[in-house]
Amino acid sequence: MRIEQTTLTLPPFPRGFHLITDHIIEGFPAIGDFDTAILHLFLQHTSASLSLNENADPTVRRDLEALCSDLFDDKAYYRHTYEGTDDMPAHVKSAMLGVSLNLPVTKGRLNLGTWQGIYLGEHRDRGGSRRIVATLTGR
């Protein structure tokens, strides 16, 4: 059993859902050294999220942002607004969507479905750079 770990820093993204699969693969080349493994991704933030979804059609990402905004933004009962009106909705979206993923690695490659890609959900208007702890466990 072998374990490798690194912390990846993503550049700032605008609010919305962003395909970051290539950032993960390029930022953690050790993936190619594993025959069979699990890649665990953990986002170290409470106002962004990670998810796995459609990697080809960007309208899916726009529709997800529209739905999340419709469901969670601008609620009169939010009290946590110290950092702006986008802060509490960002926390709710992060809590609902999650901040971690477990992905299979097979023969040095992420073993994703044909249309699957890793998303960063940036839920703040100006969230800044984001950190992901990436841990590979396998052989």
C-alpha positions as a Python dict, from the first residue, in 0.01 Angstrom:
ca = {
    (1, 'M'): (0, 0, 0),
    (2, 'R'): (128, 342, -95),
    (3, 'I'): (0, 689, -8),
    (4, 'E'): (79, 1019, -182),
    (5, 'Q'): (-64, 1356, -85),
    (6, 'T'): (-42, 1711, -215),
    (7, 'T'): (-231, 2036, -181),
    (8, 'L'): (-343, 2189, -508),
    (9, 'T'): (-418, 2561, -533),
    (10, 'L'): (-675, 2656, -793),
    (11, 'P'): (-682, 3004, -944),
    (12, 'P'): (-978, 3229, -861),
    (13, 'F'): (-1292, 3145, -1058),
    (14, 'P'): (-1605, 3358, -1097),
    (15, 'R'): (-1924, 3243, -931),
    (16, 'G'): (-2058, 2929, -1098),
    (17, 'F'): (-1962, 2569, -1168),
    (18, 'H'): (-1624, 2508, -1329),
    (19, 'L'): (-1472, 2195, -1483),
    (20, 'I'): (-1142, 2137, -1299),
    (21, 'T'): (-1054, 1780, -1401),
    (22, 'D'): (-746, 1895, -1593),
    (23, 'H'): (-629, 2108, -1298),
    (24, 'I'): (-639, 1797, -1079),
    (25, 'I'): (-459, 1571, -1328),
    (26, 'E'): (-190, 1829, -1414),
    (27, 'G'): (-142, 1933, -1052),
    (28, 'F'): (-97, 1579, -920),
    (29, 'P'): (115, 1383, -1170),
    (30, 'A'): (160, 1100, -915),
    (31, 'I'): (-178, 971, -1037),
    (32, 'G'): (11, 819, -1331),
    (33, 'D'): (230, 615, -1094),
    (34, 'F'): (-58, 413, -949),
    (35, 'D'): (-202, 100, -1105),
    (36, 'T'): (-506, 77, -876),
    (37, 'A'): (-596, 348, -625),
    (38, 'I'): (-853, 580, -478),
    (39, 'L'): (-806, 954, -519),
    (40, 'H'): (-966, 1148, -236),
    (41, 'L'): (-1020, 1521, -298),
    (42, 'F'): (-1098, 1751, -6),
    (43, 'L'): (-1179, 2119, -61),
    (44, 'Q'): (-1060, 2330, 235),
    (45, 'H'): (-1335, 2591, 211),
    (46, 'T'): (-1690, 2644, 342),
    (47, 'S'): (-1825, 2857, 56),
    (48, 'A'): (-1739, 2635, -241),
    (49, 'S'): (-1806, 2271, -333),
    (50, 'L'): (-1686, 1971, -531),
    (51, 'S'): (-1905, 1749, -745),
    (52, 'L'): (-1892, 1512, -1040),
    (53, 'N'): (-2109, 1576, -1344),
    (54, 'E'): (-2134, 1641, -1721),
    (55, 'N'): (-1799, 1728, -1879),
    (56, 'A'): (-1904, 1814, -2234),
    (57, 'D'): (-2193, 2061, -2243),
    (58, 'P'): (-2127, 2387, -2054),
    (59, 'T'): (-2499, 2460, -2035),
    (60, 'V'): (-2521, 2194, -1760),
    (61, 'R'): (-2290, 2406, -1543),
    (62, 'R'): (-2492, 2720, -1616),
    (63, 'D'): (-2818, 2540, -1536),
    (64, 'L'): (-2676, 2411, -1206),
    (65, 'E'): (-2575, 2765, -1109),
    (66, 'A'): (-2920, 2897, -1201),
    (67, 'L'): (-3094, 2626, -998),
    (68, 'C'): (-2872, 2675, -692),
    (69, 'S'): (-2920, 3051, -709),
    (70, 'D'): (-3296, 3009, -739),
    (71, 'L'): (-3311, 2771, -443),
    (72, 'F'): (-3068, 2933, -201),
    (73, 'D'): (-2999, 3302, -273),
    (74, 'D'): (-3159, 3611, -119),
    (75, 'K'): (-3352, 3458, 171),
    (76, 'A'): (-3490, 3715, 417),
    (77, 'Y'): (-3427, 3483, 713),
    (78, 'Y'): (-3046, 3462, 662),
    (79, 'R'): (-2869, 3623, 958),
    (80, 'H'): (-2510, 3543, 863),
    (81, 'T'): (-2440, 3835, 628),
    (82, 'Y'): (-2121, 3981, 783),
    (83, 'E'): (-1918, 3910, 469),
    (84, 'G'): (-2192, 4007, 224),
    (85, 'T'): (-2524, 3883, 96),
    (86, 'D'): (-2358, 3601, -101),
    (87, 'D'): (-2193, 3453, 212),
    (88, 'M'): (-2471, 3249, 373),
    (89, 'P'): (-2606, 3119, 40),
    (90, 'A'): (-2249, 3002, -35),
    (91, 'H'): (-2233, 2812, 295),
    (92, 'V'): (-2568, 2645, 227),
    (93, 'K'): (-2463, 2539, -124),
    (94, 'S'): (-2133, 2402, 10),
    (95, 'A'): (-2315, 2206, 282),
    (96, 'M'): (-2569, 2064, 37),
    (97, 'L'): (-2325, 1971, -241),
    (98, 'G'): (-2026, 1869, -28),
    (99, 'V'): (-1654, 1934, -26),
    (100, 'S'): (-1505, 1592, -104),
    (101, 'L'): (-1496, 1323, -370),
    (102, 'N'): (-1356, 969, -386),
    (103, 'L'): (-1254, 868, -737),
    (104, 'P'): (-1107, 544, -873),
    (105, 'V'): (-768, 537, -1043),
    (106, 'T'): (-700, 250, -1283),
    (107, 'K'): (-371, 200, -1470),
    (108, 'G'): (-254, 553, -1392),
    (109, 'R'): (-571, 734, -1501),
    (110, 'L'): (-884, 861, -1333),
    (111, 'N'): (-1148, 599, -1407),
    (112, 'L'): (-1436, 837, -1480),
    (113, 'G'): (-1734, 776, -1704),
    (114, 'T'): (-1725, 909, -2058),
    (115, 'W'): (-1920, 1224, -1974),
    (116, 'Q'): (-1797, 1280, -1618),
    (117, 'G'): (-1581, 1566, -1499),
    (118, 'I'): (-1484, 1718, -1165),
    (119, 'Y'): (-1657, 2046, -1083),
    (120, 'L'): (-1559, 2324, -850),
    (121, 'G'): (-1872, 2505, -742),
    (122, 'E'): (-1765, 2862, -666),
    (123, 'H'): (-2048, 3003, -462),
    (124, 'R'): (-1907, 3346, -376),
    (125, 'D'): (-1909, 3643, -611),
    (126, 'R'): (-1533, 3679, -549),
    (127, 'G'): (-1414, 3366, -374),
    (128, 'G'): (-1044, 3386, -450),
    (129, 'S'): (-810, 3093, -496),
    (130, 'R'): (-918, 2758, -354),
    (131, 'R'): (-714, 2473, -202),
    (132, 'I'): (-779, 2103, -253),
    (133, 'V'): (-598, 1834, -54),
    (134, 'A'): (-551, 1540, -292),
    (135, 'T'): (-464, 1201, -141),
    (136, 'L'): (-391, 886, -341),
    (137, 'T'): (-409, 550, -167),
    (138, 'G'): (-329, 233, -358),
    (139, 'R'): (-59, 52, -545),
}
